Amino acid sequence: MELYQKVSNEIMEVIKQYSPKYEIVSLDEAYLDLTEYSKILLNIKIFGEKTGLEISYKKAEELAKKLKDEIFKKEKLTSSIGIGPNKTIAKLASEKAKPNGLKIVKPEEVENFLAPLAVNELPGIGPKTTEKLKAIGINTISELKSLSKEKLIEMFGKVGEIFWQRARAIDQEPVSQKEIIKSVGRQITFEKDTRDPKLIFEKFDQLIMEVYREIESQNFSFKTITVICRYLDFETHTKSKTLDKPSKDFSILKREAKKLLLKFIMENFKLIRLIGLRVKKN
């Protein structure tokens, strides 16, 4: 998980250089608003929102290709990109672009693009909803579009109105820069297995600072602090402390993390190969 998070962070840093308006929604997915830009970007998805400014889809395509190339050059990873007039269409386009593709759906192409898709491809429609729709003969988005808003609300409650809107490519949700980050972590492997407390705590202080800088840069609040210790025989253990409430306090992080590391040193006399620190939201 630490490796996934590290690589994801590095890719997202690339993405952030392309557009000031981005939304990271998971380790491997992000939206980009290409409305007002001098340059732009995207990762798994790229998004352009029309707000009175006509978007050049040709320019968006050029930027998407450039971003794909940069991600592959730096991380040797491929990405699939969807470009569309809103987040729903961009997401669906990116799904159709997999693997390692690029698909553009312009506003005038949206209706024909959506019509033949299966209802379960529409974001928010899961297996139970799909079965319920199939039971009344609704299998495609075109067929879903034939149902009235009132009928969908009757069947699914308030979320039925969202299904009605998305079947018509209505999606006004903006790209939000609130990033969903669940954990931050760092670890270090010693050049030689050691039991030297001075060396261990010196390196651990560096880890604490690195983790705290990431906490600050991401405006991240942590509630669970975990210390990882791997011994010379590769046996790996963790110790955790869950706080009463989320915190961003450096002194709390440092104090509680060192207490956990000290327990490892006091309880086991094996040589230590690796130490790590991870903080989580809960």
N, C-alpha and C positions, 0 to 999 in steps of 0.2 A: 504493500500500500504506500509505503514511503516513496518508493521509486515512481509509482504512478503519479503521486502528488507532485513530486519534483519535476517530472517531465511535463505534466500538465501546466504547472506554474510557468515553466520556460516557454511553452507554446503560447500561453495566454499573454505573456509579456510581448511576444512578437505581434500578436493580434492587436494589442492596445496601441501599437505604433501606427496603425492604419486608420483608426477612426476614434474621435473623442467620445463617441456614444456607442457603448458596447454593453452586452449583457451576457455574463458567464452563467450558464445554467447547470453545468455538471463538469466533471473532469475532462470530457471530450466534446463539449458542445457549447456554442456561443452564437449570439445574434449580433449583427452590426447594423447600425442605422447609417445609410449612405446619403441621407438627404442633403446635409450641409458638410461638404468636405473639400479638402485640398488633396488628401489621399484617404484610402479606406482599407477595410480588411474584413476577415471573417475566418472562422475556423471550420466548424462543421456546417455552419449555416451563415449565410450573409443576408442582411435584411435592409431593404430600402423603404422608407415610409414617405408617402406623398403628403407634404404639408405646404402646398402652394408652390413647390419648386419641382420642376420636371427632372426626373432622374435619368441620366444617360445610362441605359442598360449596357451599352457598348463599353463605357468607362468602367462600370461595375464588373463586367466580365474580365476586363484587363487586370483590374485590381485583384479579383478572385484568383486568376491564374498566377499572378505574382505572389500572392500569399501562399497558395498551394506549393509553389516552387520553394519558397523560403522555409516553410515548415519541413518539407522533405530534405532540403539541404542541411538544415540545422539539426533535425531530430531523426531523419530517415524514417519518417512516418507519413502515410498518405492521409488525405482528408477528402470529404465529399461536401460539395457546396451547393446550396440552393439559393437562387436570387428571385425575389418576388415583391409584390406591392405591399405585403404585410407579413406578420410573423407566421401565421398559419400556412400561407402559400410557400413561404421560404422553407419552412420545416418539411412540408410534403415534397417540395422540389429536391431538397437535399437527400431525402429518403430514396427518391427515384434516381438520384445521381450515384448511389452506392454501387460498387465500391470505387473509390478514387475518381469520382466524376464531378462534373459541373453542369447544372441544369438551370436554365433561365425560364421563368414563366412571366410574361408581360401581362399587364392588366387586360388587354384584349384577348388573351389566350386562357385566362383563368377558368371561364365557364367550361370550355371544352376539356381542359386539364382535369377539373374536378369530377365531371359527370361520370366517367366509367370507373372511378376508384371505388373499392369496396368500403362499406361504411366504417369498418374497423380501422381503416387507415386515417380517418379523421381524428386529430388530437382530442383526447378526452373520452373517446368511445372504446370501452374495454370489452372483454368477453361476454359479461352478463348483459350489457346494453346491446351488443351485437346479436345475441340470441333472441332478445326480446323484439328487436326490429325484424329479424329474419322470420319470426313467428307470424308477423303480419305482412310478409312478402317484401320487406325492404332490405335489399342487398347492396345497392350501390348508392353513392352520394346523389346521383341524379334522382333516384327513387326517394331518398330521404328528403330531398328538396320539395317533393310533391306534398309532403305532410305540412299541415298548417302549424303555426307557432303554438296555437292553443292545444292542438293534439299532442305535440311534443312535451309541452308543459304538463299536460294531463298524465302523460306516461312517465315522465322523469323528474317532474318538479322544476325548480328554477333552472337547473342545468339544461333542461330541454330548450330554453331560449338560446343558450349558447350553441347547442347543436344546430338549431335553426339558422343562426347567424353564420356559423362556420360553413354550413352547406352552401351558403350564398357568398362565401369569401368575405364576409364582414368581420373585420378584426381591427379594432382601434387601439389595442393594447400597445403602449409605447415600449421602446427598448429601454430597459431600466438598468442602471449601472450597479444595482445591488447584486453582489456576487454571492452565490451559495457556496460557502466554504465550510466544511465540517471539521477539518482538522489541519493542524500545522505541525510539521515535525522535521527533525534533523538527527543525524547520527554520524559517528566517527569511528573508524577502525584504527587501532594503534599499530604502529610499525612493528612492535614486538609486544607479545602478551605481557601484561604487567600487573603488579599489585602495589605499585608506588602511589600512595594517596595524593601526593603533591601533583604528580603528572596527571592522574585521573581527574582531580578536581580542577586543574588548570584547563584541561581540554573541555571539561563539562561547563565551565564558565563561558567558554567560547560558544558552545552549543546553546546555552541559555540566551546569550546575546543575539545569536542568529535567529532563534525562534522568536524572541521578543521583537526584533526588527520587522519580522514578517507579520507578527501580530499588529504592530503599529501601521505598517503599510496597507494591511487589509482591513483595518479598523475591526479587528476580530476579538470577540470576547470568549474566554475559555472557562470551562467549568471543571473539566477532568484533566489532570496532569498525569502523564504516564512516563516512567523511566524504563528503558530497555537495557538489559545487560546480557552480553554473550560471552561465555567463558572459552578457555582454550580448546575444550573438546566440542565446541560449537553448540553446547547446551544453552538455550536462550530463555530468559525469564523476564517478566514485567512486574512492576509494582505501580499501583495507581492511587491517586488521591482525588476524590470528588469534593469540590467546594460547595458550600451552602448556596451560593449564588454566583452567576457569571462574573468574571473580573477581567480587567486589562492591566492590572497592577503588576509592575515589574518585581517589586519586593516580595509579593505573594508567590509569584512564579518561582523566583530564585530560592526563597526559603523552603517551599514545599518540595520542589524538585531535588534540592540538596538533601533533604531529610530522607527521601526515597532512595537516593543513591547511597547514602551512608548506611542504610539498612543492608544493601547488597554487600558492601565492604565488610560490615560487622558479622554478617550471617554466614558468609562463604569465603573460604580461603583459597579458592582456585584463582589462577591467573585470569585476568580479564582481557578479552580480545576486542570487544566493541561495546560502546555505550551510546544510548540514544535518548532523545526527549521528544515527546509528542503531547500536544494539547488538543482537546476536543471541545466542542460546544456543549456536549452533555455526556 
